[in-house]
């Protein structure tokens, strides 16, 4: 039901963005500031925003901060100095973006945050973000159902993202909530901090498998870290396909190309997908609406979806990673 609603909203967003602008005539300029482009998700999001702006005859003024919050602040200030018609920001974190929002507010320029909400304040902005808690909860609920097909008790592990990132916290909490009903049969034996770092993820999951060799369910808070889990499982001879004896039920979050390949090859049970098409269309439309003086909700949630072996053929066209060639 949530997925149907998401597509209805997305259709409305796209229709609302179609105007009668004369081809080749710019309707304005939007400053787009990404914290980084070092993952497939951010590249896909950047490309999606660029495509949505082009549909509306809007120019894109782009800046990449390479993980430097101070640099991003100066980039946003530059947008303001150049009197852009709106600003889209992928912030490094919830705290450092607040001064950027205040500067945009003082200049009367609408600002929309992509994927990461700001810390609580009186600064005014709109955030488009995946429902990280619910998508994770639904994904892990599916993983639990698969794990419980086998008799006896099961052991679970989670690779947690950077807890300075509110999305990582929501994914952790969604994991915990999904397993509560199964507390009698599924024990969480390892909560592995990664800070979104491959080396920390590899060391953490390797140690967890050594300490708990019977782990049979693993959730990865970002598909970005799947290669580390695959490496650790291979080293113990446990990287096995769904249905094979001793297969570790494995799930992730994001919907990248690695996750898609692992699904098609039969090694990944499921992943929660952020709907990049929905997110990018909603973000650009929010900027356009704010510039036009329309009221926009403070938060626009992407309900996302869970993709697994059972629905792969039906929903893969909506999985952004399915279109990324590696």
C-alpha positions as CSV (number, residue, x, y, z in Angstrom):
1,X,0.0,0.0,0.0
2,X,2.8,2.4,0.9
3,X,4.5,1.7,-2.4
4,X,1.3,2.5,-4.3
5,X,1.0,5.8,-2.5
6,X,4.6,6.6,-3.3
7,X,4.1,6.1,-7.0
8,X,0.9,8.2,-7.0
9,X,2.8,11.0,-5.2
10,X,5.7,10.6,-7.6
11,X,3.4,10.9,-10.6
12,X,1.9,14.0,-9.2
13,X,5.3,15.5,-8.5
14,X,6.4,14.9,-12.1
15,X,3.2,16.3,-13.6
16,X,3.5,19.3,-11.4
17,X,7.0,19.9,-12.7
18,X,5.9,20.1,-16.3
19,X,5.5,23.7,-17.3
20,X,5.0,25.7,-20.4
21,X,8.5,27.1,-20.5
22,X,9.9,27.8,-23.9
23,X,12.5,25.2,-24.9
24,X,16.0,26.5,-24.3
25,X,14.9,29.3,-22.0
26,X,16.2,29.0,-18.5
27,X,13.6,29.2,-15.7
28,X,16.3,30.0,-13.2
29,X,19.3,28.5,-11.4
30,X,19.5,26.1,-8.5
31,X,22.6,25.6,-6.4
32,X,23.3,21.9,-5.7
33,X,25.8,21.1,-2.9
34,X,26.7,17.5,-2.3
35,X,28.9,16.5,0.6
36,X,30.5,13.8,-1.5
37,X,30.1,11.8,-4.6
38,X,32.1,8.8,-3.4
39,X,29.3,6.2,-3.6
40,X,27.1,4.9,-6.3
41,X,24.0,6.2,-4.4
42,X,25.3,9.8,-4.4
43,X,26.2,9.7,-8.0
44,X,22.8,8.3,-9.0
45,X,21.2,11.0,-6.8
46,X,23.2,13.7,-8.4
47,X,22.4,12.5,-11.9
48,X,18.7,12.3,-10.9
49,X,18.6,15.8,-9.6
50,X,20.4,17.1,-12.7
51,X,17.8,15.3,-14.9
52,X,14.9,16.7,-13.0
53,X,16.3,20.3,-13.2
54,X,16.7,19.9,-16.9
55,X,13.1,18.9,-17.3
56,X,12.1,22.2,-15.7
57,X,14.5,24.3,-17.8
58,X,16.5,25.1,-14.6
59,X,20.3,25.5,-14.6
60,X,22.3,23.6,-12.0
61,X,25.2,25.3,-10.2
62,X,27.1,22.4,-8.7
63,X,29.5,22.1,-5.8
64,X,31.1,19.1,-4.1
65,X,32.5,19.5,-0.5
66,X,34.5,16.2,-0.4
67,X,33.5,15.6,3.2
68,X,34.5,19.1,4.4
69,X,31.6,20.8,6.2
70,X,33.4,24.2,6.3
71,X,34.0,24.0,2.6
72,X,30.3,23.2,2.0
73,X,29.3,26.2,4.1
74,X,31.4,28.5,1.8
75,X,29.9,26.8,-1.2
76,X,26.4,27.6,0.0
77,X,27.4,31.1,0.7
78,X,28.7,31.4,-2.8
79,X,25.3,30.2,-4.1
80,X,23.6,32.9,-2.0
81,X,26.1,35.6,-3.3
82,X,25.2,34.6,-6.8
83,X,21.5,34.9,-6.0
84,X,20.4,31.4,-7.1
85,X,16.7,30.7,-7.2
86,X,17.0,27.8,-4.8
87,X,19.5,25.6,-3.0
88,X,19.6,21.8,-2.6
89,X,22.1,20.4,0.0
90,X,23.3,17.0,0.8
91,X,24.8,17.9,4.2
92,X,27.7,16.2,5.9
93,X,25.6,15.9,9.1
94,X,22.6,17.3,10.9
95,X,24.4,20.0,12.9
96,X,26.7,21.7,10.4
97,X,23.9,22.3,7.9
98,X,21.9,24.5,10.3
99,X,24.1,27.7,9.8
100,X,23.7,27.1,6.0
101,X,19.9,27.0,6.3
102,X,20.0,30.2,8.4
103,X,22.1,32.0,5.7
104,X,19.6,30.9,3.0
105,X,16.7,32.1,5.2
106,X,18.2,35.5,5.7
107,X,18.7,35.8,1.9
108,X,15.1,34.7,1.2
109,X,16.3,31.7,-0.9
110,X,14.4,28.4,-0.5
111,X,16.6,25.5,0.7
112,X,15.9,21.8,0.5
113,X,17.9,19.1,2.1
114,X,18.4,15.8,0.3
115,X,18.5,12.5,2.2
116,X,19.7,13.9,5.6
117,X,17.5,16.0,7.9
118,X,18.9,18.9,10.0
119,X,19.1,19.1,13.7
120,X,16.1,20.7,15.4
121,X,16.2,24.5,15.2
122,X,14.1,27.4,14.2
123,X,15.8,27.5,10.8
124,X,13.4,26.8,7.9
125,X,14.0,24.1,5.3
126,X,12.4,21.1,3.7
127,X,13.9,17.7,3.8
128,X,13.3,14.8,1.4
129,X,14.5,11.6,3.1
130,X,13.9,7.9,3.0
131,X,11.8,6.4,5.8
132,X,14.9,4.6,7.1
133,X,13.2,3.1,10.1
134,X,10.3,1.6,8.3
135,X,12.3,0.4,5.3
136,X,14.8,-1.3,7.6
137,X,12.1,-2.8,9.7
138,X,10.3,-4.3,6.7
139,X,13.6,-5.6,5.3
140,X,14.7,-7.3,8.5
141,X,11.2,-8.7,9.1
142,X,11.6,-10.4,5.8
143,X,15.0,-11.7,6.7
144,X,13.7,-13.0,10.0
145,X,10.9,-14.9,8.3
146,X,13.6,-16.6,6.0
147,X,15.8,-17.4,9.0
148,X,13.0,-18.9,11.0
149,X,12.2,-21.4,8.2
150,X,14.9,-23.5,9.8
151,X,14.2,-25.1,13.2
152,X,15.9,-24.0,16.4
153,X,17.3,-20.7,17.6
154,X,19.1,-18.3,15.3
155,X,21.9,-15.7,15.9
156,X,21.8,-12.3,14.3
157,X,24.4,-9.5,13.7
158,X,24.0,-5.9,12.4
159,X,26.7,-3.7,10.9
160,X,25.8,-0.2,12.1
161,X,26.6,3.0,10.2
162,X,28.0,6.2,11.6
163,X,25.9,7.1,14.5
164,X,26.5,10.8,13.8
165,X,24.2,10.2,10.8
166,X,20.6,10.2,11.9
167,X,19.8,7.8,9.0
168,X,22.2,5.2,10.6
169,X,20.4,5.5,13.9
170,X,17.0,5.0,12.2
171,X,18.3,1.9,10.5
172,X,19.7,0.5,13.7
173,X,16.4,1.1,15.5
174,X,14.4,-0.5,12.6
175,X,16.6,-3.6,12.9
176,X,16.0,-3.9,16.6
177,X,12.2,-3.3,16.3
178,X,11.8,-5.9,13.6
179,X,13.5,-8.6,15.7
180,X,11.6,-7.9,19.0
181,X,8.7,-10.2,18.1
182,X,11.3,-13.0,17.6
183,X,13.3,-12.5,20.8
184,X,12.7,-16.1,21.9
185,X,14.2,-17.5,18.7
186,X,16.6,-14.9,17.3
187,X,19.3,-13.6,19.5
188,X,21.3,-10.5,18.5
189,X,24.8,-11.5,19.3
190,X,26.8,-8.7,17.6
191,X,26.2,-5.0,17.0
192,X,29.2,-3.9,14.8
193,X,30.1,-0.2,14.5
194,X,31.5,0.7,11.1
195,X,31.3,4.5,10.7
196,X,30.5,3.6,7.0
197,X,34.2,2.5,6.7
198,X,35.1,-0.8,4.8
199,X,38.1,-1.6,6.9
200,X,36.2,-1.2,10.2
201,X,33.3,-3.2,8.7
202,X,35.6,-6.1,7.6
203,X,37.4,-6.2,11.0
204,X,34.1,-6.1,12.9
205,X,32.3,-8.8,11.0
206,X,35.4,-11.0,10.9
207,X,35.7,-10.8,14.7
208,X,31.9,-11.4,15.1
209,X,32.1,-14.6,13.0
210,X,35.0,-15.8,15.0
211,X,33.3,-15.1,18.3
212,X,29.9,-16.4,17.1
213,X,30.5,-18.9,14.3
214,X,26.8,-19.9,14.3
215,X,25.6,-16.4,13.1
216,X,23.0,-17.1,10.5
217,X,21.4,-13.7,9.9
218,X,23.4,-10.5,9.0
219,X,21.9,-7.1,8.3
220,X,24.2,-4.4,6.7
221,X,23.1,-0.8,7.2
222,X,24.3,0.1,3.8
223,X,24.9,-2.0,0.7
224,X,28.2,0.0,0.5
225,X,29.6,-2.4,3.1
226,X,28.4,-5.7,1.5
227,X,31.9,-6.4,0.0
228,X,33.3,-6.5,3.5
229,X,30.7,-9.0,4.7
230,X,31.2,-11.1,1.5
231,X,34.9,-11.3,2.2
232,X,34.5,-12.3,5.8
233,X,31.9,-15.0,4.9
234,X,34.1,-16.4,2.1
235,X,37.1,-16.7,4.5
236,X,34.9,-19.0,6.7
237,X,33.4,-20.9,3.8
238,X,30.0,-19.5,4.5
239,X,29.3,-17.4,1.4
240,X,26.6,-19.7,0.1
241,X,23.5,-19.2,-2.0
242,X,20.0,-19.0,-0.7
243,X,18.7,-22.5,-0.1
244,X,22.1,-24.1,0.4
245,X,22.9,-25.7,3.8
246,X,24.6,-23.2,6.2
247,X,23.6,-20.2,4.1
248,X,23.7,-17.0,6.1
249,X,20.5,-15.0,5.6
250,X,21.8,-11.7,4.4
251,X,20.2,-8.3,3.8
252,X,21.2,-4.7,3.3
253,X,19.9,-1.2,2.7
254,X,20.2,1.2,-0.3
255,X,19.7,-0.8,-3.5
256,X,23.0,-0.4,-5.2
257,X,24.6,-2.3,-8.1
258,X,26.4,-4.8,-5.8
259,X,23.1,-5.7,-4.0
260,X,21.4,-6.1,-7.4
261,X,24.1,-8.5,-8.6
262,X,24.0,-10.5,-5.4
263,X,20.3,-10.8,-5.6
264,X,20.4,-12.1,-9.2
265,X,23.2,-14.5,-8.4
266,X,21.3,-15.8,-5.4
267,X,23.6,-14.8,-2.5
268,X,21.6,-11.9,-1.1
269,X,18.1,-12.5,0.5
270,X,16.8,-8.9,0.4
271,X,17.7,-5.2,0.6
272,X,15.7,-2.1,1.4
273,X,15.7,0.3,-1.5
274,X,15.8,4.1,-1.4
275,X,13.6,5.2,-4.3
276,X,16.0,7.6,-6.0
277,X,13.4,8.5,-8.7
278,X,10.9,9.6,-6.0
279,X,13.6,11.4,-4.0
280,X,15.1,13.5,-6.8
281,X,11.7,14.4,-8.3
282,X,10.3,15.4,-4.9
283,X,13.4,17.4,-4.0
284,X,13.4,19.5,-7.2
285,X,9.6,20.0,-7.0
286,X,9.9,21.2,-3.4
287,X,12.5,23.9,-4.4
288,X,10.2,25.0,-7.3
289,X,7.1,25.1,-5.0
290,X,9.0,27.0,-2.3
291,X,10.2,29.6,-4.8
292,X,6.6,30.0,-6.0
293,X,5.5,30.8,-2.4
294,X,3.7,27.5,-2.0
295,X,3.5,25.6,1.4
296,X,5.6,22.5,1.4
297,X,5.7,20.0,4.4
298,X,8.9,20.2,6.4
299,X,9.6,16.5,5.7
300,X,8.8,14.5,2.6
301,X,9.2,10.8,3.3
302,X,10.2,8.3,0.6
303,X,8.5,5.0,1.7
304,X,11.0,3.0,-0.4
305,X,10.5,-0.8,-0.8
306,X,12.0,-4.2,-0.1
307,X,13.4,-6.2,-3.0
308,X,14.0,-9.9,-2.6
309,X,14.2,-13.0,-4.6
310,X,10.4,-13.4,-4.7
311,X,9.7,-10.0,-6.3
312,X,12.9,-9.3,-8.1
313,X,11.5,-9.5,-11.6
314,X,8.6,-7.2,-10.7
315,X,10.3,-4.4,-8.8
316,X,13.9,-4.4,-10.2
317,X,13.0,-1.7,-12.8
318,X,12.5,0.6,-9.7
319,X,15.8,-0.3,-8.1
320,X,18.3,2.4,-9.0
321,X,21.2,0.0,-8.7
322,X,19.8,-2.3,-11.3
323,X,20.6,0.3,-13.9
324,X,24.2,0.9,-12.7
325,X,26.8,-1.0,-14.7
326,X,29.9,-2.2,-12.8
